[in-house]
Amino acid sequence: MRGQVQTGQMRRRKPPYRVVRKDDPAALLNERERQILRLVVESFIDTAGPVGSHFLARRYPIGLSPASIRNTMSDLEEMGYLDHPYTSAGRVPTDLGYRTFVDVLMDVPELAPDERRLLQQKVREIGNDPEELWRESTRLLGQLSRLLGVVLTPRLSTGVLERLEVVPLSSTRAMFVLSVRGGLVRTILVELTSELSRRDLELVVALLNERLAGLTLAAIRQSCHQRLRDLEDRTGLVQLVMTEAPVLFSEPSEGRVRFGGTQYIMGQPEFQQPEELRNLFLLLEDEEELVRLLEGTDTSDDVEVGRAQVSIGRENQDEKVERFSIVTARYRLGDAVGTIGVIGPTRMDYRRVLALVQEMARLLSRPIDETVN
């Protein structure tokens, strides 16, 4: 419970989420310094204002005088964990202070039972419509965190092709429909070199599915020619698939980002400044950069799902978001892997946001035909 301090020796625990730093950011801190740092971070998250020694002495029964707290805060500032804004007597956490709090000092993220039931109920009501799941999950994350909920649709290259269909649109145009396990669908328009009869089309499509269904799109893209080159085909459709495989079975370059909750994040004190609001909207307009920030460099299909990763401030390596924190977790829809998360100011309630993101990733990762418990 907030406001109560454990006075015994603090034990290092393994965080139930992934962290960006590999070293121990609190290794040089003694017990009192850890205690004061934790209280400063929690108080600043609550109040959005610089935290002073008298405030801590009054609010928490820690058995220290304001002078002792002030000295400890000065030491923490010298070590880079706190900053001293303007002429205020209070301190605010730095990126290192937040990182230390998240990695070492914060309580284990856990949702309240009623919030967990709410998320489960909403996901159950949606059923198996991926687009509606993405829309509702970002809305819920935004609403419950009062920040920006974001989702990256799964990387199709990690998805398994269930069925390929070809829908004629005219004598020279057709639409390829790729149904990927987990309810994902991709459509691509192609130009045909000759008119196809329905009978010929059905036979060729059946052969294509026999050779390609059950493989990931990445595997099809890499081995399509070897798998199809011995097929006899008078329609030219097989040759078209082999020629256009790099496009047909590629990763879409855009359209993967969904977000919700802009009305909530704009209400945060940090975004009352025009420059910060401008940076937020510049980020939302740059899908390529958003994908980089949310997905990171690990795009393998065996990544651990449901375990959050936290990137704080300058760790994002982008000027536009050096005052933001990003909490993400991977989810698995069928065989394809996507990313869900929350974007907000560095002054966010990390414990709550981590719990929300991890729970939503867990719910999205259920098998497509499984009922949520």
FIMAR-138802 format. One record per residue (C-alpha): x, y, z; residue in three letters; residue number from 1. Coordinates in steps of 0.25 Angstrom, whole numbers. Layout:
% residues N
[pt [X,Y,Z],ALA,NUM]
...
END
This chain:
% residues 373
[pt [0,0,0],MET,1]
[pt [5,14,-4],ARG,2]
[pt [10,22,8],GLY,3]
[pt [15,10,16],GLN,4]
[pt [30,7,16],VAL,5]
[pt [37,-6,19],GLN,6]
[pt [48,-3,28],THR,7]
[pt [55,-16,27],GLY,8]
[pt [66,-20,18],GLN,9]
[pt [61,-19,3],MET,10]
[pt [64,-31,-5],ARG,11]
[pt [67,-31,-20],ARG,12]
[pt [56,-38,-28],ARG,13]
[pt [55,-42,-42],LYS,14]
[pt [46,-33,-50],PRO,15]
[pt [34,-40,-57],PRO,16]
[pt [37,-32,-69],TYR,17]
[pt [49,-29,-78],ARG,18]
[pt [58,-17,-76],VAL,19]
[pt [67,-9,-85],VAL,20]
[pt [79,-7,-76],ARG,21]
[pt [87,-20,-74],LYS,22]
[pt [95,-15,-61],ASP,23]
[pt [89,-12,-47],ASP,24]
[pt [85,3,-47],PRO,25]
[pt [84,3,-32],ALA,26]
[pt [97,-5,-29],ALA,27]
[pt [104,8,-22],LEU,28]
[pt [92,12,-14],LEU,29]
[pt [90,8,1],ASN,30]
[pt [77,5,7],GLU,31]
[pt [73,19,11],ARG,32]
[pt [76,24,-3],GLU,33]
[pt [68,13,-9],ARG,34]
[pt [57,17,1],GLN,35]
[pt [57,32,-2],ILE,36]
[pt [58,30,-17],LEU,37]
[pt [46,21,-17],ARG,38]
[pt [38,31,-9],LEU,39]
[pt [42,42,-18],VAL,40]
[pt [38,35,-31],VAL,41]
[pt [25,30,-25],GLU,42]
[pt [22,44,-20],SER,43]
[pt [25,51,-33],PHE,44]
[pt [17,41,-41],ILE,45]
[pt [5,45,-32],ASP,46]
[pt [7,60,-31],THR,47]
[pt [14,63,-44],ALA,48]
[pt [22,74,-36],GLY,49]
[pt [36,74,-30],PRO,50]
[pt [37,66,-17],VAL,51]
[pt [43,73,-5],GLY,52]
[pt [49,67,8],SER,53]
[pt [38,73,17],HIS,54]
[pt [27,67,8],PHE,55]
[pt [33,53,10],LEU,56]
[pt [35,55,25],ALA,57]
[pt [21,58,27],ARG,58]
[pt [15,48,17],ARG,59]
[pt [23,36,21],TYR,60]
[pt [26,30,34],PRO,61]
[pt [41,27,31],ILE,62]
[pt [47,32,44],GLY,63]
[pt [56,43,37],LEU,64]
[pt [57,58,39],SER,65]
[pt [55,67,27],PRO,66]
[pt [70,70,28],ALA,67]
[pt [74,56,27],SER,68]
[pt [64,54,15],ILE,69]
[pt [70,66,9],ARG,70]
[pt [84,61,10],ASN,71]
[pt [80,48,4],THR,72]
[pt [73,55,-8],MET,73]
[pt [85,63,-10],SER,74]
[pt [94,51,-11],ASP,75]
[pt [84,44,-21],LEU,76]
[pt [85,57,-29],GLU,77]
[pt [100,57,-30],GLU,78]
[pt [99,42,-34],MET,79]
[pt [89,45,-45],GLY,80]
[pt [77,39,-40],TYR,81]
[pt [70,52,-37],LEU,82]
[pt [69,66,-43],ASP,83]
[pt [67,80,-37],HIS,84]
[pt [58,88,-46],PRO,85]
[pt [58,103,-46],TYR,86]
[pt [59,109,-32],THR,87]
[pt [50,99,-26],SER,88]
[pt [54,93,-13],ALA,89]
[pt [49,79,-18],GLY,90]
[pt [54,69,-27],ARG,91]
[pt [49,61,-39],VAL,92]
[pt [54,47,-44],PRO,93]
[pt [64,46,-56],THR,94]
[pt [63,35,-66],ASP,95]
[pt [73,27,-57],LEU,96]
[pt [64,30,-45],GLY,97]
[pt [52,24,-53],TYR,98]
[pt [60,12,-58],ARG,99]
[pt [65,9,-44],THR,100]
[pt [51,10,-39],PHE,101]
[pt [45,1,-50],VAL,102]
[pt [57,-10,-49],ASP,103]
[pt [59,-11,-34],VAL,104]
[pt [50,-3,-25],LEU,105]
[pt [36,-4,-31],MET,106]
[pt [26,-14,-26],ASP,107]
[pt [22,-26,-35],VAL,108]
[pt [12,-21,-45],PRO,109]
[pt [-2,-27,-42],GLU,110]
[pt [-16,-23,-47],LEU,111]
[pt [-27,-21,-37],ALA,112]
[pt [-37,-33,-39],PRO,113]
[pt [-48,-24,-44],ASP,114]
[pt [-40,-18,-55],GLU,115]
[pt [-35,-32,-59],ARG,116]
[pt [-49,-36,-60],ARG,117]
[pt [-53,-24,-68],LEU,118]
[pt [-42,-27,-79],LEU,119]
[pt [-46,-42,-80],GLN,120]
[pt [-61,-38,-81],GLN,121]
[pt [-58,-28,-93],LYS,122]
[pt [-49,-38,-100],VAL,123]
[pt [-59,-49,-99],ARG,124]
[pt [-70,-40,-104],GLU,125]
[pt [-62,-37,-117],ILE,126]
[pt [-59,-51,-120],GLY,127]
[pt [-50,-55,-132],ASN,128]
[pt [-50,-42,-140],ASP,129]
[pt [-35,-37,-140],PRO,130]
[pt [-38,-23,-145],GLU,131]
[pt [-48,-21,-134],GLU,132]
[pt [-39,-27,-123],LEU,133]
[pt [-28,-17,-127],TRP,134]
[pt [-37,-5,-127],ARG,135]
[pt [-43,-9,-113],GLU,136]
[pt [-30,-12,-107],SER,137]
[pt [-24,1,-110],THR,138]
[pt [-37,8,-105],ARG,139]
[pt [-36,0,-92],LEU,140]
[pt [-22,3,-90],LEU,141]
[pt [-23,18,-93],GLY,142]
[pt [-35,19,-83],GLN,143]
[pt [-30,11,-72],LEU,144]
[pt [-16,17,-72],SER,145]
[pt [-20,31,-76],ARG,146]
[pt [-9,30,-86],LEU,147]
[pt [-8,26,-101],LEU,148]
[pt [-11,11,-104],GLY,149]
[pt [-4,6,-116],VAL,150]
[pt [-4,-8,-124],VAL,151]
[pt [5,-13,-136],LEU,152]
[pt [-3,-23,-144],THR,153]
[pt [5,-36,-145],PRO,154]
[pt [17,-38,-154],ARG,155]
[pt [10,-46,-165],LEU,156]
[pt [24,-52,-169],SER,157]
[pt [23,-60,-156],THR,158]
[pt [9,-64,-159],GLY,159]
[pt [5,-78,-166],VAL,160]
[pt [-3,-78,-179],LEU,161]
[pt [-16,-85,-177],GLU,162]
[pt [-22,-83,-191],ARG,163]
[pt [-19,-75,-203],LEU,164]
[pt [-31,-70,-212],GLU,165]
[pt [-31,-63,-225],VAL,166]
[pt [-43,-54,-228],VAL,167]
[pt [-45,-49,-242],PRO,168]
[pt [-49,-35,-243],LEU,169]
[pt [-48,-33,-258],SER,170]
[pt [-42,-40,-270],SER,171]
[pt [-28,-34,-267],THR,172]
[pt [-29,-32,-252],ARG,173]
[pt [-30,-41,-240],ALA,174]
[pt [-29,-40,-225],MET,175]
[pt [-20,-50,-217],PHE,176]
[pt [-26,-53,-203],VAL,177]
[pt [-16,-58,-193],LEU,178]
[pt [-23,-64,-181],SER,179]
[pt [-13,-66,-169],VAL,180]
[pt [-15,-74,-157],ARG,181]
[pt [-21,-66,-146],GLY,182]
[pt [-31,-59,-154],GLY,183]
[pt [-22,-50,-161],LEU,184]
[pt [-25,-46,-176],VAL,185]
[pt [-16,-39,-186],ARG,186]
[pt [-21,-35,-200],THR,187]
[pt [-13,-31,-212],ILE,188]
[pt [-17,-26,-226],LEU,189]
[pt [-10,-32,-238],VAL,190]
[pt [-10,-31,-253],GLU,191]
[pt [-13,-43,-261],LEU,192]
[pt [-6,-47,-275],THR,193]
[pt [-18,-55,-280],SER,194]
[pt [-33,-57,-276],GLU,195]
[pt [-35,-69,-267],LEU,196]
[pt [-47,-79,-267],SER,197]
[pt [-53,-82,-254],ARG,198]
[pt [-49,-97,-256],ARG,199]
[pt [-35,-94,-259],ASP,200]
[pt [-34,-84,-247],LEU,201]
[pt [-40,-94,-237],GLU,202]
[pt [-30,-105,-242],LEU,203]
[pt [-18,-96,-241],VAL,204]
[pt [-22,-90,-228],VAL,205]
[pt [-24,-104,-222],ALA,206]
[pt [-9,-107,-226],LEU,207]
[pt [-4,-95,-220],LEU,208]
[pt [-10,-98,-207],ASN,209]
[pt [-5,-112,-207],GLU,210]
[pt [9,-107,-209],ARG,211]
[pt [8,-94,-200],LEU,212]
[pt [-2,-95,-189],ALA,213]
[pt [4,-98,-175],GLY,214]
[pt [17,-90,-178],LEU,215]
[pt [20,-77,-172],THR,216]
[pt [19,-65,-182],LEU,217]
[pt [34,-63,-180],ALA,218]
[pt [37,-78,-184],ALA,219]
[pt [28,-76,-196],ILE,220]
[pt [35,-64,-200],ARG,221]
[pt [49,-70,-199],GLN,222]
[pt [45,-84,-206],SER,223]
[pt [33,-81,-215],CYS,224]
[pt [41,-84,-228],HIS,225]
[pt [47,-97,-223],GLN,226]
[pt [33,-102,-218],ARG,227]
[pt [25,-98,-231],LEU,228]
[pt [35,-99,-243],ARG,229]
[pt [31,-113,-247],ASP,230]
[pt [16,-110,-247],LEU,231]
[pt [9,-110,-261],GLU,232]
[pt [1,-98,-263],ASP,233]
[pt [-5,-93,-276],ARG,234]
[pt [-12,-81,-269],THR,235]
[pt [1,-74,-266],GLY,236]
[pt [-4,-72,-251],LEU,237]
[pt [7,-81,-245],VAL,238]
[pt [18,-73,-252],GLN,239]
[pt [11,-60,-247],LEU,240]
[pt [12,-65,-233],VAL,241]
[pt [27,-69,-234],MET,242]
[pt [30,-55,-241],THR,243]
[pt [22,-47,-231],GLU,244]
[pt [25,-55,-218],ALA,245]
[pt [34,-44,-212],PRO,246]
[pt [22,-35,-213],VAL,247]
[pt [11,-45,-210],LEU,248]
[pt [17,-51,-198],PHE,249]
[pt [24,-39,-193],SER,250]
[pt [22,-31,-180],GLU,251]
[pt [13,-19,-182],PRO,252]
[pt [21,-6,-181],SER,253]
[pt [10,2,-175],GLU,254]
[pt [-4,1,-168],GLY,255]
[pt [1,-7,-156],ARG,256]
[pt [-1,3,-145],VAL,257]
[pt [-14,5,-137],ARG,258]
[pt [-15,15,-125],PHE,259]
[pt [-25,20,-116],GLY,260]
[pt [-26,29,-104],GLY,261]
[pt [-21,42,-110],THR,262]
[pt [-31,50,-102],GLN,263]
[pt [-26,44,-89],TYR,264]
[pt [-11,46,-91],ILE,265]
[pt [-14,61,-96],MET,266]
[pt [-19,63,-82],GLY,267]
[pt [-6,60,-75],GLN,268]
[pt [2,72,-70],PRO,269]
[pt [14,69,-78],GLU,270]
[pt [6,71,-91],PHE,271]
[pt [1,85,-87],GLN,272]
[pt [13,90,-93],GLN,273]
[pt [12,92,-109],PRO,274]
[pt [26,86,-112],GLU,275]
[pt [23,73,-105],GLU,276]
[pt [9,72,-111],LEU,277]
[pt [15,75,-125],ARG,278]
[pt [26,64,-122],ASN,279]
[pt [14,54,-119],LEU,280]
[pt [7,57,-132],PHE,281]
[pt [20,56,-140],LEU,282]
[pt [22,43,-134],LEU,283]
[pt [8,38,-137],LEU,284]
[pt [9,42,-152],GLU,285]
[pt [22,35,-154],ASP,286]
[pt [18,20,-155],GLU,287]
[pt [32,15,-158],GLU,288]
[pt [38,21,-146],GLU,289]
[pt [26,16,-137],LEU,290]
[pt [29,2,-142],VAL,291]
[pt [43,3,-139],ARG,292]
[pt [40,9,-125],LEU,293]
[pt [30,-2,-121],LEU,294]
[pt [36,-14,-128],GLU,295]
[pt [50,-11,-125],GLY,296]
[pt [61,-19,-132],THR,297]
[pt [57,-33,-128],ASP,298]
[pt [47,-38,-138],THR,299]
[pt [49,-53,-137],SER,300]
[pt [36,-61,-136],ASP,301]
[pt [41,-68,-124],ASP,302]
[pt [41,-56,-115],VAL,303]
[pt [34,-57,-101],GLU,304]
[pt [20,-52,-101],VAL,305]
[pt [13,-45,-90],GLY,306]
[pt [26,-40,-83],ARG,307]
[pt [27,-25,-83],ALA,308]
[pt [39,-17,-88],GLN,309]
[pt [41,-3,-83],VAL,310]
[pt [48,8,-90],SER,311]
[pt [50,21,-83],ILE,312]
[pt [53,35,-88],GLY,313]
[pt [66,36,-96],ARG,314]
[pt [67,21,-96],GLU,315]
[pt [57,22,-108],ASN,316]
[pt [69,29,-116],GLN,317]
[pt [59,39,-123],ASP,318]
[pt [59,54,-119],GLU,319]
[pt [44,54,-121],LYS,320]
[pt [41,44,-110],VAL,321]
[pt [53,47,-100],GLU,322]
[pt [43,51,-90],ARG,323]
[pt [34,39,-93],PHE,324]
[pt [34,25,-87],SER,325]
[pt [29,13,-95],ILE,326]
[pt [24,0,-89],VAL,327]
[pt [22,-11,-99],THR,328]
[pt [19,-26,-99],ALA,329]
[pt [18,-36,-110],ARG,330]
[pt [5,-44,-113],TYR,331]
[pt [3,-56,-122],ARG,332]
[pt [-9,-57,-131],LEU,333]
[pt [-9,-71,-137],GLY,334]
[pt [5,-72,-141],ASP,335]
[pt [8,-58,-144],ALA,336]
[pt [14,-48,-134],VAL,337]
[pt [10,-34,-131],GLY,338]
[pt [13,-23,-121],THR,339]
[pt [4,-16,-111],ILE,340]
[pt [7,-5,-102],GLY,341]
[pt [5,9,-95],VAL,342]
[pt [13,22,-98],ILE,343]
[pt [13,33,-88],GLY,344]
[pt [22,43,-81],PRO,345]
[pt [33,38,-73],THR,346]
[pt [25,42,-61],ARG,347]
[pt [15,30,-62],MET,348]
[pt [10,20,-52],ASP,349]
[pt [19,9,-57],TYR,350]
[pt [14,-2,-48],ARG,351]
[pt [0,0,-53],ARG,352]
[pt [4,2,-68],VAL,353]
[pt [12,-11,-67],LEU,354]
[pt [1,-19,-61],ALA,355]
[pt [-9,-14,-72],LEU,356]
[pt [0,-17,-84],VAL,357]
[pt [4,-31,-79],GLN,358]
[pt [-11,-34,-76],GLU,359]
[pt [-15,-29,-90],MET,360]
[pt [-4,-36,-97],ALA,361]
[pt [-8,-49,-90],ARG,362]
[pt [-22,-48,-94],LEU,363]
[pt [-19,-45,-108],LEU,364]
[pt [-10,-57,-109],SER,365]
[pt [-20,-67,-106],ARG,366]
[pt [-23,-77,-117],PRO,367]
[pt [-33,-72,-127],ILE,368]
[pt [-43,-82,-123],ASP,369]
[pt [-41,-82,-108],GLU,370]
[pt [-51,-76,-99],THR,371]
[pt [-45,-66,-89],VAL,372]
[pt [-45,-72,-75],ASN,373]
END
